[in-house]
Amino acid sequence: MFRSLPTLSDDSYGVVRIYDAEGTTIYGTFLTKYAMRTHTSSATQLSFARPKSKAQPLTLLTWFYPDNSTGHQFVYQRREADQIAEEQKITLDMTRTGTVSGRVM
């Protein structure tokens, strides 16, 4: 479960907290920049970077709300961001009924 938390600072940054399905266990709290997309989707859209090493987990890049052009771009340190820029990108669309479709870029 993803939740966007209110912030008191700059309007260009946000905070996203990721929980388990029940909303009782916090997996992480992340700094984000607000992001825009040109085409909306009726699905929740997540994009990831796939590390070159199969032993490493996917890196979460963006989270977009259904039917909305705004979302969150996750912020990483410069060294990590440079490495992520070279990795293969994957986008997943998840509908309210649980259907998942994806594409590799």
C-alpha positions as CSV (number, residue, x, y, z in Angstrom):
1,M,0.0,0.0,0.0
2,F,1.4,3.4,-1.0
3,R,0.4,6.6,0.9
4,S,1.4,10.1,0.0
5,L,2.1,12.1,3.2
6,P,1.5,15.8,3.7
7,T,4.5,18.0,3.8
8,L,5.0,21.5,5.1
9,S,7.8,22.5,2.8
10,D,8.4,23.1,-0.9
11,D,5.5,22.2,-3.2
12,S,7.9,20.4,-5.6
13,Y,8.8,17.6,-3.1
14,G,6.7,15.0,-1.4
15,V,7.0,12.0,0.9
16,V,5.7,8.5,0.1
17,R,5.3,5.8,2.7
18,I,5.0,2.2,1.6
19,Y,3.1,-0.3,3.9
20,D,2.1,-3.9,3.8
21,A,-1.3,-4.7,2.3
22,E,-3.0,-4.3,5.7
23,G,-1.3,-0.9,6.3
24,T,0.2,-2.0,9.6
25,T,3.9,-2.5,8.8
26,I,5.9,0.3,7.2
27,Y,8.4,-0.9,4.6
28,G,9.9,2.5,4.0
29,T,9.5,6.3,3.8
30,F,10.9,8.0,0.7
31,L,11.5,11.5,-0.5
32,T,9.9,12.2,-3.9
33,K,9.7,14.9,-6.5
34,Y,6.3,15.6,-8.0
35,A,6.2,14.2,-11.5
36,M,3.9,14.8,-14.5
37,R,3.0,12.4,-17.4
38,T,1.5,13.3,-20.7
39,H,-1.1,10.5,-20.9
40,T,-3.2,9.4,-18.0
41,S,-4.3,5.8,-17.4
42,S,-7.1,4.2,-15.4
43,A,-4.5,2.0,-13.7
44,T,-1.9,2.7,-11.0
45,Q,1.4,2.9,-12.8
46,L,4.8,2.0,-11.3
47,S,8.1,2.2,-13.1
48,F,11.3,0.4,-12.1
49,A,14.9,0.2,-13.1
50,R,16.3,-3.3,-13.5
51,P,19.8,-3.6,-12.1
52,K,22.4,-5.4,-14.2
53,S,23.0,-7.9,-11.3
54,K,20.2,-10.4,-11.0
55,A,20.9,-10.5,-7.2
56,Q,19.8,-6.9,-6.8
57,P,16.1,-5.9,-6.4
58,L,14.3,-3.6,-8.8
59,T,14.6,0.1,-8.1
60,L,11.3,2.0,-7.8
61,L,11.4,5.1,-10.0
62,T,7.8,6.5,-10.3
63,W,4.3,6.1,-8.9
64,F,1.4,7.6,-10.8
65,Y,-2.2,7.7,-9.5
66,P,-5.0,6.3,-11.7
67,D,-6.7,8.8,-13.9
68,N,-4.3,11.5,-12.9
69,S,-1.4,13.2,-14.7
70,T,0.5,13.8,-11.5
71,G,2.5,11.4,-9.4
72,H,5.8,10.9,-7.6
73,Q,9.4,10.4,-8.8
74,F,11.5,8.8,-6.2
75,V,14.7,10.7,-5.3
76,Y,18.1,8.9,-5.1
77,Q,21.6,10.1,-4.3
78,R,23.7,11.2,-7.3
79,R,25.8,8.0,-7.5
80,E,22.7,5.8,-7.4
81,A,20.9,8.1,-9.9
82,D,23.8,7.8,-12.3
83,Q,23.8,4.0,-12.1
84,I,19.9,3.9,-12.4
85,A,20.1,6.0,-15.6
86,E,22.0,3.2,-17.3
87,E,19.6,0.4,-16.3
88,Q,16.7,-1.1,-18.2
89,K,13.3,0.5,-17.4
90,I,10.1,-1.5,-16.7
91,T,6.6,0.0,-16.4
92,L,3.7,-1.8,-14.8
93,D,0.0,-0.8,-14.9
94,M,-2.2,-2.3,-12.2
95,T,-5.9,-2.0,-12.5
96,R,-8.4,-1.9,-9.6
97,T,-9.4,-5.5,-10.4
98,G,-5.8,-6.7,-9.9
99,T,-4.8,-7.1,-13.6
100,V,-1.1,-6.3,-14.2
101,S,0.4,-5.4,-17.6
102,G,3.9,-4.2,-18.3
103,R,6.4,-3.0,-20.8
104,V,10.1,-2.9,-21.0
105,M,11.9,0.2,-22.3
